[in-house]
Amino acid sequence: MKLHELRDNPGATKPRKRVGRGPGSGTGKMGGRGIKGQKSRSGVAINGYEGGQMPLYQRLPKRGFNKPNRKAFAVVNLGLIQKFIDAGKIDAKKAIDEDALIASGLVRRKLDGIRVLAKGDITTKVELAVTGASKSAVEAVEKAGGSLTTTAAAAE
C-alpha cells in the first residue's frame, strides 16, 4: 500500500446534499422541505412544542428546592495539599491558612470559605486552619500528626 492508494471505506463518506439547485437535482425548488407551513420557512424554533398537547417538560412534576442564600465553599482535597507540599509550593512548617492556600495557587478564590475533604492521602504533619472540613479529613490530618481547625461558622 502506498500513500496515494489510501481510500476511505466504501460508504463511509457521502457527498453533501446540494439543496435548491434546479429540478434535475431532485432537491430543487422546495429544497426537500415540502409545501408551505412553519417548517418550510427559515428561523423555525419549535423544540418543546408538541402540537397542542401539554409538552413533556410541563407534564413532569417539579422537584427539589434551590436555597437562594446557600453557601458556596471552595473545595480542596488532602491529596492536592500533599502534592503542593511535595512540590514546595506550600510550606508545611508554617501554619497553613486560607490565604496561604490562595497564595500557593491551589485555590483560586475563597468564595464563602474553604472546605477540606479527605480525598487522597496526607503524610506530612501540617497545621490547617480553614472554614470547614469533613470528619474524615480531620481524622486523616490528625493521623498524620497534624491538626485541622475550623471556624465555628461551618464546622459540621
Secondary structure, 3 states (H helix, E strand, C coil): CCHHHCCCCCCCCCCCCCCCCCHHHCCCCCCCCCCCCHHHCCCCCCCCCCCCCCCHHHHCCCCCCCCCCCCCEEEEEHHHHHHHHHCCCCCCCCCEEHHHHHHHCCCCCCECCEEEECCCCCCCCCEEEECEECHHHHHHHHHCCCEEEECCCCCC
